[in-house]
Each structure stands twice: as C-alpha cells, then as structure tokens.
Amino acid sequence: MAWKRRSTRLDEIAEGLVKAGALQFGTFSLPDGKDSSYYVNLRGLPSYPGVFGLAVEAISELVTKKTPKAKAICAVPVTGLLLASPVAVSLKKPLIYTRLEKHENERLVEGEVRPGWNVVIVGDLATSGKTILSAAEAIEDEGGKVSAAAVLIDRMEGAREKLSKRGIALHAVTDMMELADTLHAMELITNDNLKAITKSVGGR
C-alpha cells in the first residue's frame, strides 16, 4: 500500500513536482512501449532542492519502516540512482547499482554484494516492474536477496502484482491516483488532467 498519511509533506511533494515540471500531460510513449496520456519525469528533481529533499526524506522513512532488515540499497538505472544515493547516505547503508546492459569487462552490478545480504531496491517510479525485476535478478546472481522495493511513485500499472508473484513487495511513498487527487484538491491540475490519469490507471 502507498504511504497513506495525509500530511503537509505529501502536499508539498505534489506541489513541488508540478513546479519542477515533473508531471506532463499529452501523448507519450513509455519505455515499455505503452502509450500514456501523462508522463512523470523526475530526472530534473535535484535542481529543486526543496522537493528533492522531501522526496529523499520520504523514501528514507519508507525504507526504514518497511525494510528494517535491509543491509544495502540498490539503485535502478537511471533516475533511481539520483534518489537512492542520498537515501543510502542518510541511512548509512552501502549503495550498489545496476546497469541497463552489461558491456565487455564490466559487471551488471556495481558495488559490493555480500552473500546472503538482504537488498532493497530503490527507484523513482514503478510502472510495469520490469526494471526492478531485472535489478533483482542481477543482485541475486551476485548472491544477494531481494524481497522489497521502494519507490517515490507507483503508477498503478501492474508493477505491484508482477513483483508480488516473484516474492518482492512494492512500497511506494504515494501512488498515481493519490497524487492526482491531492493535486486536484489543491487546484494544481484540471478535471481533464485528473480524468486522464484515472483512465490510465484503470479507474478506482
């Protein structure tokens, strides 16, 4: 379940994402080939230290609460590394990260993974779950274990169910429907924007 504590911080994160231009509406093709009426781009978030700090703080709390036994944090490529790095520093946990593809003389996983380590995967978004699953497989090939992933936003498009089948629990600071409802209540998105998001996630 998403982090359901309605708070000023959630409002501030929602407002900050809009101000940072992280939420866009139109016609977009997602990395998995699916078309979407909206797009969430968090790559520029570090340029807005206020909302970036709130996002890092929220993910850090989520990891602490939901995965207290995690020994290390793994960032998914590429934007996940922007969030996972400060989270790892904040929690004083080792950081590793996976590559999109393996090149000659390179490992798919960068950093140390000790045998039996419980590793939590940290990312920006969860959509289909494919990137998280790829990272989990790479970590397990190195001898680690993955039973959870933590993201800022769950797009509610199948990742939770797909990961659950592989024994990985998905934890999110917020989900796309909660974020949309928050923004609409704050009059930061229109009725049409809300309907576009609702349609993309399959309604309620």
N, C-alpha and C positions, 0 to 999 in steps of 0.2 A: 504493500500500500504506500501511496505517496505520503509525504510529511504533511499531516492534516492540521497542524497547529496554526490556525489563522492568526496572523501576527503582523505587526508593523513591518517586520523584516521581509515577509513574503510580499507585502505591498511594495516595499522599496525595491526588491529584486525585480518584480514585474515592471514597475515604472522605469527602472534603470535599463532593463532590456530594450524597452521601446526607445528610450533616449539614445541608447547606443546603436540603434538601427539593427538590432539582432533579430527582430521579428519583421518579416516582409510578406506582403500579400501579392498574389499574381498567379502565374502558371510556372511551376518549377519541376524539374526532373531530379529526383533524389538519387543518391549513389547506387541504390538497389534497382534503379530503372523505373520505379513507380512515379507517376505524376502526382503533384500535390498543389493545392491552392494556396499554401503558405510555406514559408521557409524560415528555419531558425538557424542563424549563423552566429556562433559565439567566438569566432576567431579574433574579432576585434575587441573582445571584452577587456583584456588587460589595459587597453588605452583609457578605460573608465575605472579608475581605482576604487571608487565608491562601491559600485555594484559588483565589481570583480572581487573585492574584499568580502562582501556579503555572501557571494556565491561560494567562495573558498571556506568561509566560516560555516555555512550551512552544510556543505558536503563533509567537512571535518567532523561536525557533530553527528551527522548521519553514520559515518564510518565508525565512530566511537560507540554509538548506541547499538547499531545493528550488527557490527562485526568486531566485537571486543577482543576476539582471539586472533585476529589477523596479525601476521608477523611482518608483512610487507605490502606495499601498494604497487599495482601495475597500471601504467597509463596506456590507454589505447591510442593509436595514431588517428589524427594528428592533433586535433584540438584538445583531446583528452589530456595531453601532456601539459598544456597550459594550466589546467586546473589541478591535476594530480601532483605536480611539482610542489606548489605551495602547501597543499594538503599534507604531503609527506613530511615536509619541513615542520609544519605546525604540530603534527602528531608524533614527530621524532621517529618515523618508521622508514626503513630502506625503500628506495624507489627503483623500480625497474620499468622498462617499457618495451613494447613490441613494435616491430616494423611491419609495413604493409606487405613487403615481399623480401625474400632473402636474396642477397647478392653474393657474388663469389667472395670467399674468405670472411664473410660476415655471419653473425648469429641472427636468428629471428628475434631473439630476446636479448636486450642489452641490460647488463647489470647482473648481480649475483642472485641466484635462486637456490637456496639450500634444500636438500631432500626433505620432504615432509612439511615444508613451510605452507601455512595457510595464507594464501594471497588474495586480497580483494582487488578487483578490477575497478578503476575509476575512470569515468568518461564524462563527456559533456551531455550527449543525448543517447537515448535508446530508441531505435526505430524498429528494425527487423531483428536485431540481436546478432546479426552475422559477424560484425566486428568484434563484439565481446566474446562470442564463441571461438573465433579464430585466436584471440589472445589467450583464452583459457586453454585451448589445445596446445599452444606454444609453451605456456607455463608448465602444463602437465608433462610435456615432453622433456622438460628440464628437471622433473622430479617434484615440482610443487603441486599444491592442491588449490582448487578454486571452487568455492561454494557460494560466493556472493559477488555482486557488482553494485556499485553506487554511481548514480548519475545526477546531474542537475535537473534534467527534464526527461520524463518518459513521454514519448509521442503517442503512446497507446495504439501502436500499430502492429502488435504481435510479438514484440521482444520478450515481454514478461512470460508469456505462455511457452515460447520456444526455449527460453533459458531454463524454465522450470522443468521441462522434460529432460534436460541434461543435468538436473540437480543443482542449478545455480539460481539463487534468489536475487531478484532485481529490486533494489531500493532506490527511490527517487526523492529528491527534495520536493519536487512538485510534478504533476502531470499536465499534459497539454490542456485538458478540459478545465482543471482547477486554475491554471494560469490564465486561460481565456476568460473564465468567469470573473476572476479578480480584475483583469484589465477592463472588462466591460463595465463592471460595477464602478470603476474609477473613471469611466468615460474616456479611456485611452484607446479603445478600438470601437468600431461601429457595429451595428447589428449585423450587417453583411459579413464583416470580419468574423464575428462570433459564429454565424451560420456556416461559414467556410471551414472553420476549424472543427465544428461539431460534425459536419458531413465527413471530413477526412478521418476522424477517429471512430466513425460508425455510430454517432449519436451517443446517448447515455445508456 
